[in-house]
Amino acid sequence: MKKIKLNKKHKRENSTRWIQRHLNDEYVRKSKVDGYRSRSSYKLLEIDQKFKILYKCKNILDLGCAPGGWLQVVKALTSQHSVIVGVDKLEIENIKGVKFIKKDIFDENIVNILSSNFNDKVDLVLSDMSPNSSGNKSVDHLRIVSLVERVIEISKEILRPRGFLISKIFQGGAQGELIQLMKIHLNNIRYIKPKASRKESSETYLVAEKI
């Protein structure tokens, strides 16, 4: 019984710390002022500021787009004639000029569904997805690898040659076969850890082109 109470206490303490950190986060406060749905919007803004990709793109796909913070940035920084599609298994509030598809990216027919929303191959695939943490490092590692593999698989099918991929990955999560998969299908691979990414987080972002 004591062990159970201790675990519950630790969970409450961790939850309290997360809430305090979230409320004190400068990017959380800034997102509310600027009207963005999430602090992660500033990650994409910084990535684009460095690599100047969005202005080149007309057809854009955001994988795992909820709650829509990256879609807001894409809509603001691309042509009004751009075709912007977001997909997630969670519902999001409507964004004018953006098509949303409620689907799991692991669905077998997802590539056909997504492709049908574009008249041509996609210029840019985005992914800011993170797997749900299980608390087990081995399990979480496999989930990270599986998620990035899926993003690359979809990008391989839907991106035009020399189209761009911007995807969250995790330090220590891109190893072995995953690195080889990247090298087979991607070129000009670069990495960036935006300022809006928390220092204690192992996340970083891959910026690459399809071969």
C-alpha positions in Angstrom: 0.0 0.0 0.0 2.8 2.4 0.9 4.4 1.9 -2.6 1.1 2.7 -4.3 0.7 5.9 -2.3 4.2 6.9 -3.1 3.7 6.4 -6.8 0.5 8.5 -6.7 2.4 11.2 -4.8 5.1 11.3 -7.4 2.6 11.5 -10.2 0.9 14.5 -8.5 4.3 16.2 -7.9 5.3 15.6 -11.6 1.9 17.0 -12.8 2.3 20.0 -10.6 5.8 20.7 -11.9 4.6 20.3 -15.5 1.8 22.8 -14.9 4.1 25.3 -13.3 6.7 25.0 -16.1 3.9 25.3 -18.7 2.4 28.5 -17.1 5.9 30.1 -16.7 7.0 29.2 -20.3 7.7 32.3 -22.3 6.6 30.7 -25.5 3.3 29.6 -24.0 2.6 33.1 -22.9 3.8 34.5 -26.3 1.5 32.0 -28.2 -1.5 33.3 -26.4 -0.6 36.9 -27.3 0.1 36.1 -31.0 -2.9 33.8 -31.4 -1.1 30.6 -32.0 -2.6 27.3 -30.8 0.7 26.0 -29.4 4.2 27.0 -28.4 5.5 24.7 -31.2 4.5 27.3 -33.8 7.7 29.2 -32.9 9.8 26.1 -33.7 8.6 26.1 -37.3 9.0 29.8 -37.5 12.6 29.6 -36.5 13.3 26.6 -38.8 11.8 28.5 -41.7 13.8 31.6 -40.8 17.0 29.6 -41.1 16.3 27.4 -44.1 13.8 29.6 -46.1 11.6 26.7 -47.2 7.9 27.7 -46.9 7.9 30.4 -49.6 9.0 27.8 -52.1 6.1 25.4 -51.4 2.6 25.2 -52.8 1.5 21.8 -51.7 2.0 21.2 -48.0 1.1 18.2 -45.8 1.3 18.3 -42.0 1.3 14.8 -40.4 0.0 14.7 -36.9 -1.1 18.3 -37.1 -3.2 18.7 -33.9 -3.8 21.2 -32.4 -2.9 23.1 -35.6 0.0 25.5 -34.6 2.2 24.5 -37.5 -0.8 24.8 -39.9 -1.3 28.4 -38.7 2.3 29.2 -39.6 2.1 27.5 -43.0 -1.1 29.3 -43.8 0.5 32.7 -42.9 3.8 32.2 -44.7 2.7 30.6 -48.0 0.8 31.8 -51.0 -3.0 32.1 -50.8 -3.2 29.6 -53.6 -1.3 26.9 -51.6 -3.0 23.6 -50.9 -2.5 22.8 -47.2 -3.6 19.5 -45.7 -3.3 18.4 -42.1 -4.0 14.9 -40.8 -4.4 13.7 -37.3 -6.5 11.1 -35.4 -7.5 13.9 -33.0 -10.0 16.5 -34.1 -8.8 20.1 -34.5 -10.6 23.4 -34.8 -11.2 24.6 -38.3 -8.5 26.8 -40.0 -9.7 28.8 -42.9 -8.1 27.7 -46.1 -6.7 24.4 -44.6 -8.1 20.9 -45.3 -8.2 18.6 -42.3 -8.4 14.8 -42.5 -9.2 12.9 -39.3 -7.1 9.7 -39.8 -4.3 7.7 -38.2 -1.1 8.0 -40.3 -0.6 4.2 -39.7 -3.8 3.4 -41.7 -3.0 1.2 -44.7 -4.7 3.5 -47.2 -3.4 6.8 -45.8 -1.1 7.6 -48.7 -4.0 7.2 -51.3 -6.3 9.3 -49.1 -3.7 12.1 -48.7 -2.7 12.1 -52.4 -6.3 12.5 -53.5 -6.3 16.0 -51.9 -3.5 17.3 -54.1 -3.4 17.8 -57.8 0.3 17.1 -57.9 3.1 15.7 -55.7 3.7 17.5 -52.4 6.4 20.1 -52.0 6.7 19.8 -48.2 5.9 17.2 -45.5 5.9 18.4 -41.9 5.8 16.3 -38.7 6.0 17.6 -35.2 4.7 14.3 -33.7 5.8 12.6 -30.5 4.8 9.1 -29.4 3.0 8.8 -26.1 5.5 8.0 -23.4 5.1 4.6 -21.7 7.7 5.2 -19.0 9.7 2.3 -20.4 12.8 3.5 -22.3 13.0 0.4 -24.6 9.4 0.7 -25.5 9.6 4.4 -26.1 12.6 4.0 -28.3 10.8 1.6 -30.5 7.8 3.9 -30.7 10.1 6.8 -31.7 11.8 4.8 -34.4 8.4 3.5 -35.7 7.0 7.0 -35.9 9.9 8.5 -37.8 10.0 5.4 -40.1 6.3 6.0 -40.9 6.9 9.7 -41.7 9.7 8.8 -44.1 7.6 6.1 -45.7 4.8 8.5 -46.4 7.2 11.2 -47.6 8.8 8.7 -50.0 5.4 8.1 -51.6 4.0 11.6 -51.6 6.9 14.1 -51.9 8.1 15.3 -55.3 11.8 14.8 -56.1 13.8 17.4 -54.1 10.7 18.1 -52.0 11.3 19.0 -48.4 10.8 17.1 -45.2 10.8 18.8 -41.8 10.4 16.2 -39.0 10.9 16.0 -35.3 13.2 13.2 -34.3 14.9 12.4 -31.0 18.6 12.3 -30.1 19.3 8.6 -29.6 16.2 7.7 -31.5 17.7 7.8 -35.0 20.1 4.8 -35.1 21.0 1.8 -37.2 18.4 1.0 -39.8 16.6 4.3 -39.3 19.7 6.3 -40.3 20.2 4.0 -43.3 16.6 4.6 -44.3 17.1 8.3 -44.1 20.2 8.0 -46.3 18.4 5.9 -48.9 15.5 8.3 -49.4 16.8 11.7 -48.2 19.5 14.1 -49.2 21.0 17.3 -47.9 20.1 16.2 -44.3 20.5 18.9 -41.7 19.5 19.2 -38.0 18.3 22.1 -35.8 17.2 22.5 -32.3 15.0 25.6 -32.1 15.1 27.9 -29.2 11.5 27.1 -28.5 12.4 23.5 -27.9 13.0 23.0 -24.2 16.6 22.4 -23.3 15.9 19.3 -21.3 14.1 17.7 -24.2 16.0 15.3 -26.5 14.0 16.4 -29.5 15.6 17.9 -32.5 14.4 18.6 -36.0 15.5 17.0 -39.3 15.4 19.1 -42.4 16.1 17.2 -45.6 15.2 16.8 -49.3 13.8 13.7 -51.0 16.3 12.1 -53.4 
